Amino acid sequence: EAVPYGIFPHLDWTTAFSIRYGNLYYNPFHCLSIVFLYGSVLLFAMHGGTILATTRFGGDRELEQIYDRGTASERAALFWRWTMGFNATMEGIHRWAWWFAVLTPITGGIGILLTGTVVDNWFIWAQEHNFAPAYDGDYGYDSYGSYEAFIGKE
């Protein structure tokens, strides 16, 4: 099953793949993988923007700033401390971003390994663990009686 070309065909393929192989969207490791993916992108973007903003103070010479903190790293630290309430060091931001990037495929891989071996259907698992809403009555095709009634051809 190869991924098709194009944005929307790719999204359709992803949805069909997820439903066919156990509703991966309700897999908690899939959720963690997405958090780490977007988190690493956000960290790298914040770091890149900070370096560009402090270039005139020597922020682009990061190795020097790690060993001998200068005006650029002090200004960057002040900005993030005032903005977020904490800041990473010139070395620490690389470690944070690296771990977020590394944990993306690791958590995704754990989720794929558990799918089919430990958990057959993540939606049912999520309902049993109060991760997805539990429905009292019929839902989906069952609420209409048949697929034909659902699509309006009955």
N, C-alpha and C positions, 0 to 999 in steps of 0.2 A: 504494500500500500504506500505508494509514493505521494508526497504532498504536491498538489497541483500548483501551477503558477497563478499569480494574481492575489490580491488582498482578499476579496470576498470568497473566491473558491477555496482559499486557504482557511478562512474562518469556517466555511461550511464543512470542510474536511475535518477540522479540529473538533467541531461539535459532534459530527457523526462518529468520529473515532472515540470520543469521550463516552457517548451514549452506548456505543457498541461494546466497549470494554469496561463497563462498570461505573459509569458516571464519575469520571475523574474530577469533576469540578467540586465534588464534596469530599475529596481526599484531603485530609489536613496537611499532608506533606506537600501536596500540590499548592495549597494555600501558602505554606511557608516558603516554597520555592518562588512563588510570585512576589511575596513580600521582599525576599532577598534580591530578586531581580530588579524590581523597581527601586528598592533601597540602595542598591549599589549604583544604579544609574543616577539617583538623586545625590548620593555622596560624591561621585565623580564630577557631576555638574557643579555642585557647590564648591568643591575643591578647585576645579578649573576656573570658575568665576573668581574665586578668591585670589588665585595666583595671578590672573590677568589684571585684577584690580590693584594688586600690590606690586606689579612689575616695576614701576618707577622707583620703588623703594628697595629693589633687589629681590623681590619675591620669586622671580623666575630661577634664581640660583638656589634651589631647594636644598641641595646637599650642604651648602655653606650655612643655610639657615637652620638646619638640623643640629649641626655641631656648634655653631656660634650664632645664637639667636640675635637677629638684628631688628631694625625698624619694621621691616615688612612683616615678619612673623608676629611681632608685638601688636602691630595694628590689626592684623587678621584675627589674632586671638581676642583683642578687645571687641572687634566688631561682632564676632560670633558669641562672645560672652554676653554682650549687651542684647543681642538679637534672640538667642536661644536660652541663655542662662548658663551655658557651659561651652567649652571649646576643646577641640582636639589640638594636639601639638603638630608640628610640621611632619614628624615621623608617625604619630598616632593616626592621622587621617588616612595614610596609606595602608596601615594595618587594618583599620575599620573597613575601608573599601575593598581590600583584598579578601578579607573574610566573608564579606557579603557576597562578593563575586564567586568565591569558591563554594559557599554553602548553597548557591542556587542549583547547580546540577546535582550536588550530593543529596539534598532533600528531595528533589524531583526524582532521582534514581531510587531512593528508598520508597517513595510512593509507588513507583512503577513496579518494583519488586514485590511489594505487598499486594498489589492489585492482581487478583486471580489466585494467588497462593494463600493468602490469609483472609482477604476480604473479596467476596465476589461482586458485591454491588455497594458502592460507597454511599449511595443515596439511602439505602436501607440502614447501613451502618450509622450514617449521620442522624437518621431519625431515632435510632435506638439510643444514641448518645446525646440527644437534644442539641444537635448541631444544625439540623434542618427541621423545618416545621412538620409536625405530624398532622395528617389529615384524617378526620373522622369518617368522612364518606368517600365515595368514588371520586377519582380525579383523572384527568387526561382523557383517553379514549373511553374508559369505563363509564365515565359520567354521561356519555352520549349513547351508550349501549353497543356501538360498533364504530369501526373506523369510517365506514361509509356515511353514517349519520354525522360523524364529527366533521367530515369535509363537505357535507351537505348534498351528497348524491343519493340519498335514500328517500 
